[in-house]
Amino acid sequence: MNAEYVVVRNTASRGRNLRGWFIREKRARRTYTFPSFTLCGGCKVKIHSGVGTNATTDLYWGRAKPAWPDDADHAILHRASGFVQDTCVYPAQTGVVPPPPFGHIYNC
């Protein structure tokens, strides 16, 4: 399960407390809620589906089964208020992952 993850990146120069923010998988509406966690400015964190010890670069959802369906996955990042901060769509699994659109990278 820990090879399955989504990446959240803070593009600001200041750190951001993500406590209460959450990531939702669109179709099954599985939800990961951030613990008290500050993501430093310019840093990124991987949220792994499985079990592990939280650290500054890796957080763990604690799931025993996959969180993402691997078919046009939608990761939606919400602020604690529910406001949608960002979304990421991983392409459908057709055997070959197409290159991302210009200026974008797949982090989910």
N, C-alpha and C positions, 0 to 999 in steps of 0.2 A: 504493500500500500504506500510505502514512502517514496517509491519512484513516480507516483502520481502526485502532482502538486500544481499549484498556481502561484505566480510571482506577483507581488505587489511592490511597486517602486514609488518612492517619494521623490518627485522631481524638484521639489522646493529646496531652498538652501537651509531652512530651519527644520528641526525635528517636529514630528506630529504624533500626538498621543492618539492611538487607534482604539482605545478602550471603548467597547460597545459597538464599534463598527462591525459590519458583517459582510460575508461573501455568500451569495446565494447561487446555487446551480439552478438554471432557469426552469427546466422541464419538471424535474422531480422535487424542486424547491428545497433541496437539502441546504442547510445553512450552517456556516461556521461563523462563530462570533469571537472577535478578538478579545483576549484577556487584557489586563492592564499592560500595555505595550507601547513604547515610543519608538517609532521608526525615524532614525536620524536623517537629516537632510542629505539628499543624494544617494541614499541607501535603498536596498531592496531586501525583501524577506520572502522565503518560500514557505507556503502553507501546505504541508504534506498531509495526505489523507489519512495516513496511518498513525502509529503510536511512537512517541519519542520524548525527549526532554527539550522543552522550549529553550531557545537561545536567541541571540540578537539577529541571526541570519536565517533561522529555521524555527517554524512553529508547527505544531502537530494537532490535527483535528481529532485523532483518537478513534477513527473508524476501523472496523474489521472488514468492511466491504468497500468497493470503489465508490467514490463520491461523484465521479464524472462518467457519463454514459459512453464516451469515446465516439460519439456521432454528432458532430456539430455542437460541441460543448459550449455553453454560455456561462461565463463567470461574471456575476454582477456585483460590484463593490458598492456597498451602501454606507453612508455615514450613520452614526448612532441615531440620528433623527429620522432615518429612512430615506433621505435624499440620495439619489443615485450619483455616485462620484465618478464611476467609470465602468466600462464593460469590455469583455474580451470574448471573441468567438474563435474557437479552434475549429479548423475545417473538418468536414466529414471524412471518415477513414475510408479511403478508396484504394489503399495499398501504397499510395504515394502522396505525401503531403506537399501540396503546391507551395511555391515560394510566397511569402507574405506580400501584400500590396506595398508599393513603394512608400517608404517612410514609416512602416509598421513592422513590429516583430511579434511573433506568437509567444506569449509568456504563460499561456494556460494550456 
